[in-house]
Amino acid sequence: MSELPAAARQALASFSAASGWEARARLLMQWGDRLQPLEPALQTEANRVQGCESRVWLIAERHQQGWHFRAYSDARLLRGLLAVLLARVDGEDPTRIAQLDLADWFAQLGLSRQLSPSRSNGLNAVLARIGEMVQG
């Protein structure tokens, strides 16, 4: 677990401590509330992730220690899923991002139940877009 970014370790600890699905669902909503809405000027087609049923916007910025991401969606549950995905990839280098097993990460969090085929496809589209952004 020490290989994980600090936010990912926090997410894993929080979700592991949650007793039952209802507690995890509440926690997921709380994590989603952490995502700040993107300014309207950033909610453009260029920043929109294609392949998601809901609208998702994604911004990436290069920092010395790795990549920093901002994302937002109008869909509340998706915001929570985005928040824990970003916790896992934020600050990572392109190689580590490319190696991420999305299904495994959500299984570790006990959130596999929330990964319906359409949500899974959408989150994989977000991860693919992150990969494209960090590869340049």
Secondary structure, DSSP 4 states (H G I P E B T S, - for coil): -TTS-HHHHHHHHHHHH--SHHHHHHHHHHHHHTSPPPPGGG-SGGGBPTT-SS-EEEEEEEETTEEEEEEEESSHHHHHHHHHHHHHHTT--HHHHHT--HHHHHHHTT-GGG--HHHHHHHHHHHHHHHHHHH-
